[in-house]
Amino acid sequence: MARTKDFDENEVLTKAIQIFWYKGYNGTSMQDLVDGLCISRSSLYDTYTDKHTLFVKALESYQSNGLSGLQDIIEHTSSAKETIKKLLEFASTAMLGDKQQKGCFLVNAEVEVAPHDAEVNKLVCNNDKQMEDAFFKVIQKGKDSGEITNQQDSRALARFIFNALKGMRVTAKSTNEESTFDDIIKLTVSVLD
């Protein structure tokens, strides 16, 4: 008979995200995980097999939560420009509220792990594609309604805005000055005119 788990896997993933996000993949030891997750080493191995599998599951969970927040903003904001602005502000608010200045977990994984890990690279690339597609759809909707007047290709604009968002996520690792992010957001949104 299989043993029942005496821990909540979603809670463990939430804690794992915080540990990996703060220490990085290479900086996180199995002992860090055992201590931080408050589960036994055997439970950790039984459930996740190894550190890499837990890391990937943590990234997937983080990505899912982020895309959910993004979709909520897109669905509840009618103006295309306002949607773009709110998406950038959503990211900015989260980063400004992080006293540890961790930046973005996915961007950190993209820099640290993805160049040497096909599975993480694929996950990051899929996330980037979904984000870019979301910006593209909003921009195209704005162009179709006449709200967005920039004649540049909608895909190119989506890539530019997503790149600005990624840059903000990196910048958040070194500063938490609200005016810095306000300036980036204001200028980024201005390219839609």
N, C-alpha and C positions, 0 to 999 in steps of 0.2 A: 504494500500500500504506500502510495506516495505521501510524503510529508507535506503538510500545508505550510505556506510561508507565514512567518510571524512578523511580517513587515509589509507596508504598503509600497508597491513598486513605483507608483507615481510620486510618492513622497521621496523615495530613494533617488529617482531621476532628478527631481527638483534640487535635492541636495548635491547630487553629482554635477549638475550643471554649474552650481556655484563654486564647487571645488575646482573643476577643470577650468572654468572661466577665470578664476583668480590666479591659479598656479600654472595654467597651461597644461597641455597633454604631457610633455616631457618632464615638467616640473612636479607632476603629481605622482606620488608613489602609491603602491598598493596599501601601504600602512596609512597614508593620508586618507584613502578611500574608506578603509575599515574604520578608522577613528571618526571621520566626518559623517559617514553614513549610518554609524551606530548599528552595524550588522556584522556578523562574524565573517571571517575570511572564507569559510566553507560556504556560507549562504551567498556570498558575493560571487564565488566561482560557480556554484550550482545554478544561479540565476543568470549570470551574464557571461560565463565562461572565462573571460579575461578583461583586462583594462580596456583594450581597444574596442571590444564589443560594447562595453558600458559607455565609452566615449561616444561612439556612433549613435547609440540610443539616446544619449543626452543631447547630442546635436539635433537629432530628429525631433525630439520633444521641444527643444528651443525653437526650431524652425516652425513647427506646427503652431506653437503659441504666437509667434511673430506674425505668421501669415493670417492667423485668425484676427488679430488686432488690425492688420492692414485691410482685410476684407470688410470688417465692421465699419471702418472709416469710409471706405469706398461706397458701401451700400447706404450710408446715412448722410452723405454730403452730396448736394446736387450740383454745385458749381465745380467745373473741372479744375480751375485755378485754386479754388478753396480746398479741394480734395488734395491736390499736390502739396499745398502749404500745410494742411493738417497732417499729412503723412510725414513730412519732414519735421514738423513740430512734435509729433508723437515720438519719433526717434530721439529728437533733441531732449525732450522732457525726461525720457527714461535715462539718457546718458547723464544729464545734469543732476539727476537724483541719485546717481551712483557715487557714493563717497570714496569708493576704492578705485575709481576711474579705470574700470576694466575694459572699456570700449564695447565692442560687439563680440559675442562668443563665436559666431560664425566667421566674422572677418578675422578674428584671432586664429581660428582653426585654418582658415584659408592661407594665412601667412606662415603659420608654424608647421602644419601637418600636411595640408593638401599637396604641396609639391612632391612629397615622397610617398603618398598614400592614395591609391586609385579610388578606394571606396569613399574616403573623405572628400577627395577632389570631385567625384561625381555628385555627392550630396550638395556640396557648395555650389557647383555649376548649376544643378537643378534649381536650387534656391535662387540663385542670381537670375536665372531665366524666368522663374515665376514672378520675381519682383519686377524685372524689366517689362514683362508682359503686362503686369498690372498698371505700371506707369504708362505704357503704350496705349492701353485701352482707354484710360482716363484722358490722355492727350488727344487721341483720335476723336473721342466723344466731344471734347472741347472744340476741336477744329470743325467737326461736323455741325456744331451749333453756332459757330462763328465767334465763340468766346475766346478761343486761342487763335491769334492772328499770325504767329511766327510761321513762315513758309518753309522752314527746314523740315526734313523728313520726320515723321512722328516717331519712328524707331530710333533715329539718331537723337532726338530730344529726350526720349525715354532713357536711352543709355547715358546721356549727359547728366540727367537728373539723378539717376540711380548711382552714377559715379560720384556725384556731389554728396549723396547720402552716405556712401561708403567712406568717402573722405571725412565726413563729420564723425563717423564711428571710429576712425583712426585718431582724429584730432581729440576726441574725448579721452584718450589715454594720457594726454599731456596737459589738458586745460579743462576747466569746468566754468569758464566765463560765459555767462548767458549771452552777452553782447556779441561774442564771436559767432555763436550759432545763429543768433538773430540776423547778423549780417549775411552769413552764408545762405540762410533760407530766403531772405529778401532778394538777394541777387539771383539766386537760382530760379525763383518764381518769376523774376522779371524777364527771363529769356523767353517766356511764353508769349510775350507781347510782340 
